[in-house]
Amino acid sequence: MTRTGFLGALALVLALGPAGSGAAAGAEPDCTAPTGPYQRPMEEALGRPVDGVQSPADCAAVRRFQHDNGVEPADGYAGLATYRHLVAVRARTDPNAEGRCPERDRLVTCVDLDRQILWVQESGTVVFAPVPIRSGRDSEETRPGLHSVYWRSKDHVSTLYDVPMPYAQFFDGGQALHGRTEGLFDGGGSAGCVNLAMDDAAALWDLLSLEDLVYVWGTKPGTAD
């Protein structure tokens, strides 16, 4: 999803309220997905009874959220991809509320490993709304600290892994912000890069330039401190 699409996402979530409101026009097949691992946070966010057990109404509400936010498949299952999009949408109102990302009078790409989201701000104003990311796996974590973009390679292919790294913007050694052509949420993480959905990586490419700052902090869930 592009950042333009994300700009309306929070309003859509807030407008959903309890299931049954804001339903999409036209009939859809019955929603039959089972209970997902992120059932409770999705129920809470969508105004459903929070019991951690999927119901047909829960499933329909999750499916509407997926449709509205470009989550595929939009099947009503409260899995990791859906939850990561929820975290990004919730962060939209004030992603830097805790002041973790430094405010500068220049572009700063903020990489929050705790929440697995990325946004860009300038002088404290968000200019690229939060989007989900995939950072480095355990033992290959994305390195924290203040960095800067030192090399950009739009059609890059990794010389180590022989895999495409489209819209690669390198900020520390071999670690880069780049798009991932396969699913963003499969596997335990990247080899240290910050992976984005292709549309988000393309939009970020258009926004950033050499020497723009990248600030990384936190710990990816499931990795060592």
Secondary structure, DSSP 8 states (H G I E B T S, - for coil): --HHHHHTHHHHHHHH-STTSS--SS----------TTHHHHHHHTT---SS---HHHHHHHHHHHHHHT-SS-SS---HHHHHHHHHHHGGG-TTTT--S---SSEEEEEETTTTEEEEEETTEEEEEEEE-B-B-TTS----EEEE--EEEEEEE-TTT--EEEEEEEEETTEEEEE-SS-TTSSS-BSSSEEE-HHHHHHHHHH--TT-EEEEES--TTS--
